[in-house]
Amino acid sequence: MTPEMTIWLINSVFVVTSYFFIYPIFVKDDRAKLLKFDIGISLLAFMISWKLYANTGIEFDLIFFKTDWFWFSLITYLIAEMIAFRGYLKMYQV
């Protein structure tokens, strides 16, 4: 599996797990809790990416440019997060 696919998979697993399982049980429509949980869960995803790719020198391809693991992880996480976040806001009318 390519490094890009590995980070996409890590980010996807964390976003899907949080928005479909964790947030509906523990957060529901509380914005403050949503922010706290979201920061914690996204930090876990970044820590796993950091453990796998920090100081390896691997370049990640973001279609128009190449970047390091941090920026690739951050940008792809934000893309997945925005999609799930919009759906969650509609569902729970937060």
Secondary structure, DSSP 8 states (H G I E B T S, - for coil): --HHHHHHHHHHHHHHHIIIIIHHHHTTT-HHHHHHHHHHHHHHHHHHHHHHHTTS---EEETTEEE-HHHHHHHHHHHHHHHHHHHHHHHHT-
